Amino acid sequence: MATVQLSGASATRSLPPFEGLRPSMVRVSSVGPCSVGLKQRRFQGLVVRAATVVAPKYTSIKPLGDRVLVKIKTVEEKTVGGILLPTTAQTKPQGGEVVAVGEGRTIGKNKVDINVQTGTQVVYSKYAGTELEFNGSNHLILKEDDIVGILETDDVKDLKPLNDRVLIKVAEVEEKTAGGLLLTEAAKEKPSIGTVVAVGPGPLDEEGSRKPLPVAPGNTVLYSKYAGNDFKGADGSDYIALRAADVMAILS
């Protein structure tokens, strides 16, 4: 059987879902060389995923239930400084424009509508949904709960979280140890403490009513280190959007 040699390399990508957001760096683990059969799509922990192509004869897509169709923001081809990026280093966007919504869902005896409308700019979870190629553009169909929030301006600090999401401004990295030693960049630990900037309306209970979140804007909180989506604001500050369940404590 014929084989093809595939190799991957470690890459760094930025997450600027909308114009005006500066990149926030996320590490992507490397994949070593491997050989696979031509018909095999899974190899050494990496799954090859291609967008489902919707044939031109279909002119519209109507999401069902609590699903939303989002037109993905175009991949950035240059850095902020104007340097052309190779394909391997180009950012996979985490945001786009809502182009169609489902009819919502029923919880208990209550009909719950979807919280976003067509034309709304949204940020969604990193690995959510199913990618579609439709009318020559890349789209994503996903559940409403996979939408992190609505971006009403070009700055992530103005993100409006949805459902049980919380937007936190990350505390600045400590420059020195408790003993006064200056830390190198490699030794600086990513903080897991920050200040709550905005909160969503809360999750839905079994009757379809909203349950208020246990944190409020202004709270200083300790959150899970590996949770959420990282962003960098226009002022250079780091932000993270995560679920309220990933907030472990309120500090005072």
Number of C-alpha atoms within 10 A of each C-alpha: 5 8 12 10 10 12 11 13 12 12 13 14 17 21 23 25 28 22 11 15 19 23 21 18 14 14 10 11 11 11 15 11 12 13 13 16 13 11 8 10 11 12 15 11 7 10 10 9 10 10 13 14 14 15 10 10 7 9 9 11 13 13 17 15 16 19 22 28 27 28 23 23 20 15 14 21 15 14 14 11 6 8 9 13 13 9 10 12 16 19 21 17 20 22 27 23 19 21 17 20 26 17 16 18 16 14 14 12 9 12 13 16 14 18 15 18 13 13 13 14 24 25 26 24 18 16 8 15 20 15 20 21 16 20 15 10 12 17 24 23 20 21 21 23 20 18 24 29 29 21 21 14 14 16 18 29 24 16 22 22 25 24 24 21 26 31 31 26 21 23 17 12 13 14 15 13 10 8 6 8 9 13 13 9 9 6 11 14 11 12 14 17 22 23 20 21 23 23 27 20 17 20 19 15 11 11 12 16 14 14 13 15 18 12 17 17 13 12 17 21 21 17 23 15 12 9 15 20 20 20 27 24 20 15 11 12 16 21 23 22 26 23 24 20 14 16 19 11 15 16 11 6
